[in-house]
């Protein structure tokens, strides 16, 4: 087969393959399959974003911060280090949980935080006063009934980058991070209404 025809055939095959992938505005959805229970790929929030999320939620030493999809544990570790809060990280990936535990030990906050390998859709967040998220919009929507049925009124939910459907945030914080990237942080103060 001549080179030009082979190149055309290869390009055609790649084009068909790419066109079959689901296209989304956030770019994460194609990384997840229906057989993958993960609610988002592991993409850590930069530390300056973590600090701003916790500041937006007005975290204090009286808070219990739950991070759903905690990855390497940086949000609950920062909540413990900077604010004296207790924290719980939930992740389905055992490698991330091991990494988070090692990071907590290195930071000297293992007495304030714990990490649990668990499916986020089965977690009990009723003791949380703050919940942090860096998932997908579709994942936030899946979690919305769980969060709003379990959290006490006055609890805060902070999401990096992704909204929660038609539930309007109390605060939408759009700003430029240290690297010049535009970030959006959403804060909801739970009013006690259970939202499907």
C-alpha positions in Angstrom: 0.0 0.0 0.0 1.5 3.4 -1.0 2.6 5.7 1.9 0.0 8.4 1.2 -2.9 5.9 1.3 -1.5 4.3 4.5 -1.3 7.7 6.1 -4.8 8.6 5.0 -6.2 5.3 6.3 -4.4 5.8 9.6 -5.7 9.3 9.9 -9.3 8.1 9.1 -9.1 5.4 11.8 -7.8 7.9 14.4 -10.5 10.4 13.4 -13.2 7.8 13.8 -11.8 6.7 17.2 -11.6 10.3 18.5 -15.1 11.1 17.3 -16.5 8.2 19.2 -15.1 9.5 22.5 -17.5 11.5 24.7 -16.7 15.2 24.5 -17.2 17.3 27.6 -16.2 20.8 28.5 -14.2 19.8 31.5 -12.1 17.2 29.7 -12.2 14.6 32.5 -15.2 12.5 31.5 -13.4 10.5 28.7 -10.9 9.2 31.4 -13.7 7.5 33.2 -15.5 4.4 32.2 -18.8 3.0 33.4 -16.9 0.1 35.0 -14.7 2.6 36.9 -16.3 3.5 40.3 -14.0 6.6 40.5 -15.9 9.9 40.5 -12.9 11.8 39.0 -9.3 11.2 37.9 -6.6 12.1 40.3 -5.7 15.7 39.6 -4.5 17.4 42.8 -5.5 20.9 43.6 -2.4 23.2 43.9 -1.5 24.2 47.4 -2.5 27.9 47.0 -6.0 26.7 45.8 -6.2 24.4 48.8 -5.4 27.3 51.1 -8.1 29.5 49.4 -10.7 26.7 49.6 -10.2 26.3 53.4 -10.1 30.1 53.9 -13.4 30.4 51.9 -15.0 27.8 54.1 -13.7 29.7 57.2 -12.2 26.5 58.7 -11.2 26.7 62.3 -9.9 24.2 64.9 -13.5 23.4 65.8 -14.2 21.9 62.3 -14.1 18.4 61.0 -13.1 18.6 57.3 -14.0 15.7 55.0 -12.3 15.6 51.6 -14.1 13.3 49.2 -11.7 12.0 46.6 -8.8 13.1 48.9 -6.0 11.8 46.6 -2.7 12.5 48.4 -4.4 14.0 51.4 -3.3 17.6 50.9 -6.6 19.3 51.8 -7.2 17.6 55.2 -3.4 17.8 56.0 -3.4 21.5 55.3 -6.6 21.9 57.3 -4.8 20.3 60.3 -1.5 22.1 59.8 -2.8 25.6 59.1 -6.1 25.7 61.0 -5.8 23.0 63.6 -8.9 21.2 62.3 -9.5 17.5 62.3 -9.9 15.8 58.9 -11.0 12.7 57.2 -10.0 11.9 53.6 -12.0 9.4 51.5 -10.6 7.8 48.4 -11.3 4.6 46.5 -7.7 4.1 45.4 -5.5 2.2 48.0 -2.4 3.8 46.5 -3.7 7.3 47.2 -4.7 6.3 50.8 -1.1 4.9 51.4 0.4 8.1 50.0 -2.0 10.3 52.1 -1.1 8.4 55.3 2.7 8.8 54.6 2.2 12.6 53.9 0.2 13.0 57.1 3.0 11.3 59.1 5.7 13.5 57.3 3.6 16.6 58.2 3.2 15.5 61.8 -0.6 15.6 61.8 -1.5 11.9 61.8 -3.2 12.5 65.2 -5.6 14.9 63.6 -6.4 13.2 60.3 -7.4 9.8 59.0 -7.8 8.4 55.6 -10.3 5.8 54.6 -10.4 3.7 51.4 -14.1 3.7 50.5 -16.5 4.4 47.7 -17.6 8.0 48.1 -21.2 7.0 47.4 -21.3 5.0 50.6 -19.6 7.4 52.9 -21.2 8.8 56.1 -20.4 12.5 56.3 -22.7 13.3 59.1 -19.9 14.4 61.5 -18.4 16.8 58.9 -18.8 20.5 59.3 -16.9 21.2 56.1 -16.8 19.0 52.9 -14.3 19.7 50.1 -14.6 18.4 46.6 -12.6 18.4 43.4 -14.7 16.0 41.4 -16.7 16.4 38.2 -20.0 18.3 38.0 -21.7 15.0 37.3 -20.1 13.5 40.4 -21.1 16.5 42.6 -24.7 15.9 41.4 -24.5 12.3 42.4 -23.2 13.2 45.8 -25.7 16.1 46.4 -28.5 14.0 47.9 -26.1 12.2 50.2 -24.5 15.4 51.4 -27.7 17.3 51.9 -29.4 14.5 53.7 -26.5 13.8 56.1 -24.9 17.2 56.8 -26.2 19.4 59.6 -27.5 22.8 58.7 -24.7 25.4 58.7 -22.2 22.9 57.3 -20.1 24.2 54.4 -19.4 22.5 51.1 -16.5 23.9 48.9 -15.9 22.6 45.4 -12.9 23.4 43.3 -13.9 24.1 39.6 -17.2 22.3 39.5 -20.8 23.3 40.4 -23.7 21.3 41.8 -26.3 21.7 39.1 -29.1 24.1 39.9 -28.1 24.5 43.5 -26.8 28.1 43.5 -23.7 28.6 45.6 -23.7 31.1 48.4 -20.3 32.3 47.1 -18.7 31.9 43.7 -15.0 32.9 44.0 -13.4 33.4 40.6 -9.8 34.5 40.8 -6.3 34.1 39.2 -4.0 31.6 41.0 -0.3 31.9 41.5 0.4 30.5 38.0 -2.0 32.9 36.3 -4.7 30.3 35.8 -8.3 31.3 36.3 -9.9 29.3 39.1 -13.5 29.0 40.3 -14.4 27.9 43.9 -18.0 27.3 44.9 -19.2 27.6 48.5 -22.6 26.3 49.8 -23.8 26.7 53.3 -26.2 23.9 53.9 -29.7 25.2 54.9 -31.1 21.8 55.9 -32.9 21.2 52.6 -32.4 17.7 51.1 -31.7 18.2 47.4 -32.0 15.4 44.9 
